[in-house]
Amino acid sequence: MNLTGLMISLDQIQYYILMFVRVVTMLALLPIFGANYIPAQIKAAFALLLTSVLFSVQLATGLPEFPGTFSLGLFALLTIKEVLVGLALGFASTFLFAAVQFAGRLVDTEMGFGFVEVVDPNTEETITVLGQFQIILFTMMFLLINGHYFLLVTVQRSFEIIPLFTVAFPAGPMTDHITVMTANVFILGLKLGAPVFVTLLLTQLALGIVARTVPQMNIFFVGLPLKIMVGIGTMIIVLPMLASLFRRMTDGIIQDIWKLLHMMSG
């Protein structure tokens, strides 16, 4: 069935809409691309552009047959499936920066910055000062290691690994995998914040000993700026190690996302 004056079939229109649903859902959640400071119009335009490119590639290789007879109920069901695919992949990709934010909050609490919060422009949620600094720092590192290219490749490869109409959601394996990824957020956050956190904890213990031996000293007056200096100094010293750890964390998240993709391939 061709539309009058246009060589576009109804199946192609349905395929394009379903592709757009998956792409726009993923882009809304992906780090950097889904940041709240990017206007919604730009996100929608980029999603349309990316969908058009992917659709033209798929059109050249051949479109799959629409399963069954077209009906609004079946099309709505397929749309919901594509939304779920986009949500699963986009949500999994946010775990890396969730770990960075958790590490920053952990260190800020020990350093004394825990009561100072700012608004994160990416999520428009309150975040601690050091957490915001680490988000900016590791976002630049993520761009330097071409992490944003991987996110775009994930969108493209999702249509190769999980073609339309063939998506599956194995409840048991997917639940276990996402649970492990969620637990890894706290583990990775602890690894990122451990050098500074342990140093600040030892500093706090030293201040406690000084407070007992020299009760005349105002430990709160001396300790707060001291912990800030020690925390920032330690972070500068261990930054190369944290950069290497972040690279390994990124590689681990990539492997987790590929595994999730293959789980949904049926």
C-alpha positions as CSV (number, residue, x, y, z in Angstrom):
1,M,0.0,0.0,0.0
2,N,1.6,3.3,-1.2
3,L,0.5,6.7,-0.1
4,T,-0.7,8.9,-3.0
5,G,2.2,10.6,-4.7
6,L,4.8,9.2,-2.3
7,M,6.8,5.9,-2.6
8,I,6.4,5.3,1.1
9,S,4.5,2.2,2.3
10,L,2.5,1.9,5.5
11,D,5.0,-0.7,6.8
12,Q,7.8,1.8,6.4
13,I,5.9,4.5,8.3
14,Q,5.3,2.0,11.2
15,Y,8.9,0.9,11.2
16,Y,10.1,4.5,11.3
17,I,7.8,5.4,14.2
18,L,8.9,2.4,16.2
19,M,12.6,3.2,15.5
20,F,12.0,6.8,16.6
21,V,10.3,5.7,19.8
22,R,13.4,3.6,20.8
23,V,15.9,6.2,19.8
24,V,14.2,9.1,21.6
25,T,13.6,7.1,24.7
26,M,17.3,6.2,24.9
27,L,18.5,9.7,24.1
28,A,16.3,11.1,26.9
29,L,18.2,9.0,29.5
30,L,21.8,8.7,28.0
31,P,24.4,10.7,29.8
32,I,25.4,14.0,28.1
33,F,22.8,13.6,25.3
34,G,19.9,13.5,27.8
35,A,21.1,16.4,30.0
36,N,18.3,18.6,31.1
37,Y,20.1,21.8,30.1
38,I,19.8,20.7,26.4
39,P,16.5,22.0,25.0
40,A,13.8,19.4,24.3
41,Q,13.6,20.7,20.7
42,I,17.2,20.0,20.1
43,K,16.9,16.5,21.6
44,A,13.8,15.8,19.4
45,A,15.6,17.1,16.3
46,F,18.7,15.0,17.0
47,A,16.5,11.9,17.6
48,L,14.8,12.5,14.2
49,L,18.1,12.9,12.5
50,L,19.6,9.8,14.0
51,T,16.4,7.8,13.3
52,S,16.4,8.9,9.7
53,V,20.1,7.8,9.3
54,L,19.4,4.4,10.9
55,F,16.2,4.0,8.9
56,S,17.9,4.6,5.6
57,V,20.6,2.0,6.5
58,Q,17.9,-0.5,7.5
59,L,15.9,0.3,4.4
60,A,18.9,-0.6,2.2
61,T,19.3,-4.0,3.9
62,G,15.6,-4.7,4.0
63,L,12.8,-4.2,6.5
64,P,11.4,-7.1,8.5
65,E,7.8,-8.2,7.9
66,F,5.2,-6.7,10.2
67,P,4.1,-9.5,12.6
68,G,0.4,-10.3,11.9
69,T,-2.3,-8.0,10.7
70,F,-1.9,-4.3,11.5
71,S,-4.2,-3.1,14.3
72,L,-3.9,-0.2,16.8
73,G,-3.7,-2.7,19.7
74,L,-0.8,-4.5,18.1
75,F,1.0,-1.3,17.2
76,A,0.5,0.1,20.7
77,L,2.0,-3.2,22.2
78,L,5.0,-2.9,19.9
79,T,5.5,0.7,20.8
80,I,5.5,-0.2,24.5
81,K,8.1,-2.8,23.8
82,E,10.4,-0.2,22.1
83,V,9.9,2.2,25.0
84,L,11.0,-0.6,27.4
85,V,14.1,-1.3,25.4
86,G,15.0,2.3,25.3
87,L,14.4,2.7,29.1
88,A,16.5,-0.4,29.9
89,L,19.5,0.6,27.9
90,G,19.3,4.3,28.8
91,F,18.8,3.5,32.5
92,A,21.8,1.1,32.5
93,S,24.0,3.8,30.9
94,T,23.4,6.2,33.8
95,F,24.9,3.9,36.4
96,L,28.4,5.1,35.7
97,F,27.7,8.7,36.6
98,A,25.5,7.7,39.5
99,A,28.6,6.0,41.0
100,V,30.6,9.2,40.5
101,Q,27.9,11.3,42.2
102,F,27.7,8.8,45.1
103,A,31.5,9.0,45.6
104,G,31.3,12.8,45.7
105,R,28.5,12.8,48.2
106,L,30.5,10.3,50.4
107,V,33.6,12.5,50.4
108,D,31.6,15.7,50.9
109,T,30.0,14.3,54.0
110,E,33.3,13.5,55.6
111,M,35.0,16.7,54.4
112,G,32.2,18.9,55.8
113,F,30.6,20.0,52.5
114,G,27.6,17.7,53.0
115,F,25.4,20.5,54.1
116,V,26.2,22.6,51.0
117,E,24.2,21.5,48.0
118,V,23.8,22.9,44.5
119,V,21.6,22.0,41.6
120,D,23.0,19.6,39.0
121,P,22.3,21.0,35.5
122,N,22.2,17.4,34.1
123,T,19.5,16.1,36.3
124,E,18.1,19.3,38.0
125,E,18.5,17.5,41.4
126,T,20.4,18.7,44.4
127,I,24.0,17.5,44.6
128,T,26.9,18.2,46.9
129,V,29.7,20.6,45.7
130,L,32.4,18.0,45.3
131,G,29.9,15.6,43.7
132,Q,29.2,18.3,41.1
133,F,32.9,18.9,40.6
134,Q,33.5,15.2,40.0
135,I,30.6,15.0,37.6
136,I,32.1,17.8,35.5
137,L,35.6,16.3,35.8
138,F,34.6,12.7,34.8
139,T,32.3,14.0,32.1
140,M,35.3,15.6,30.4
141,M,37.2,12.3,30.9
142,F,34.3,10.4,29.4
143,L,34.4,12.6,26.3
144,L,38.2,12.3,26.1
145,I,37.9,8.5,26.0
146,N,35.2,8.8,23.3
147,G,32.5,7.5,25.6
148,H,29.9,9.6,23.8
149,Y,30.7,7.6,20.6
150,F,30.0,4.4,22.4
151,L,26.6,5.7,23.4
152,L,25.8,6.5,19.8
153,V,27.1,3.1,18.7
154,T,24.9,1.5,21.4
155,V,21.8,3.1,19.8
156,Q,22.9,1.8,16.3
157,R,23.9,-1.7,17.5
158,S,20.6,-2.1,19.4
159,F,18.8,-2.4,16.1
160,E,21.3,-5.0,14.9
161,I,21.2,-7.1,18.1
162,I,17.5,-6.5,18.9
163,P,15.7,-6.1,15.6
164,L,12.2,-4.7,15.7
165,F,9.4,-7.2,16.5
166,T,11.9,-9.7,18.1
167,V,12.6,-8.1,21.5
168,A,12.4,-10.4,24.5
169,F,12.4,-9.6,28.2
170,P,13.7,-12.6,30.2
171,A,12.5,-11.6,33.6
172,G,14.8,-13.7,35.7
173,P,18.2,-13.0,34.0
174,M,17.4,-9.3,33.4
175,T,16.4,-8.8,37.0
176,D,19.5,-10.5,38.3
177,H,21.7,-8.5,35.9
178,I,20.2,-5.1,36.7
179,T,20.4,-5.9,40.4
180,V,24.1,-6.6,40.1
181,M,24.6,-3.4,38.1
182,T,22.7,-1.4,40.8
183,A,24.9,-3.0,43.5
184,N,28.0,-2.1,41.5
185,V,27.0,1.6,41.7
186,F,27.8,1.5,45.4
187,I,30.9,-0.6,45.0
188,L,32.3,1.7,42.2
189,G,31.3,4.8,44.3
190,L,33.2,3.4,47.3
191,K,36.3,2.7,45.1
192,L,36.3,6.2,43.7
193,G,35.8,7.9,47.0
194,A,38.0,5.5,49.1
195,P,41.4,7.3,48.8
196,V,40.0,10.7,49.9
197,F,37.5,9.2,52.4
198,V,40.1,7.1,54.2
199,T,42.6,10.0,54.4
200,L,39.8,12.2,55.8
201,L,38.9,9.5,58.3
202,L,42.5,9.2,59.5
203,T,42.6,13.0,59.8
204,Q,39.5,13.0,61.9
205,L,41.0,10.4,64.2
206,A,44.2,12.5,64.5
207,L,42.1,15.5,65.4
208,G,40.3,13.4,68.0
209,I,43.6,12.5,69.6
210,V,44.7,16.2,69.6
211,A,41.4,17.2,71.2
212,R,42.0,14.8,74.1
213,T,45.6,15.8,74.6
214,V,45.2,19.5,74.1
215,P,41.6,20.4,75.3
216,Q,42.3,24.1,75.1
217,M,42.4,23.9,71.3
218,N,39.2,24.6,69.4
219,I,39.2,21.5,67.2
220,F,36.1,22.5,65.2
221,F,37.7,25.8,64.3
222,V,40.9,24.1,63.3
223,G,39.6,20.8,61.9
224,L,37.1,22.1,59.3
225,P,39.5,24.0,57.2
226,L,42.2,21.3,57.7
227,K,39.9,18.6,56.4
228,I,39.0,20.7,53.4
229,M,42.7,21.2,52.6
230,V,43.6,17.6,53.2
231,G,40.6,16.4,51.1
232,I,41.3,18.7,48.1
233,G,45.1,17.9,48.3
234,T,44.5,14.2,48.4
235,M,42.1,14.4,45.5
236,I,44.7,16.2,43.4
237,I,47.4,13.6,44.3
238,V,45.2,10.6,43.5
239,L,43.6,12.1,40.4
240,P,45.7,10.0,37.9
241,M,44.7,6.8,39.8
242,L,41.1,7.8,39.8
243,A,41.3,8.5,36.0
244,S,42.6,5.0,35.4
245,L,39.9,3.6,37.7
246,F,37.2,5.5,35.8
247,R,38.5,4.1,32.5
248,R,38.1,0.6,33.9
249,M,34.7,1.4,35.2
250,T,33.6,2.6,31.8
251,D,34.8,-0.6,30.2
252,G,32.9,-2.6,32.8
253,I,29.7,-0.6,32.1
254,I,30.1,-1.2,28.4
255,Q,30.3,-4.9,28.9
256,D,27.2,-4.8,31.1
257,I,25.3,-2.9,28.5
258,W,26.3,-5.4,25.7
259,K,25.2,-8.2,28.0
260,L,21.9,-6.5,28.5
261,L,21.5,-6.1,24.8
262,H,22.1,-9.8,24.1
263,M,19.6,-10.7,26.9
264,M,16.9,-8.8,25.1
265,S,17.7,-10.2,21.7
266,G,15.7,-13.3,22.4
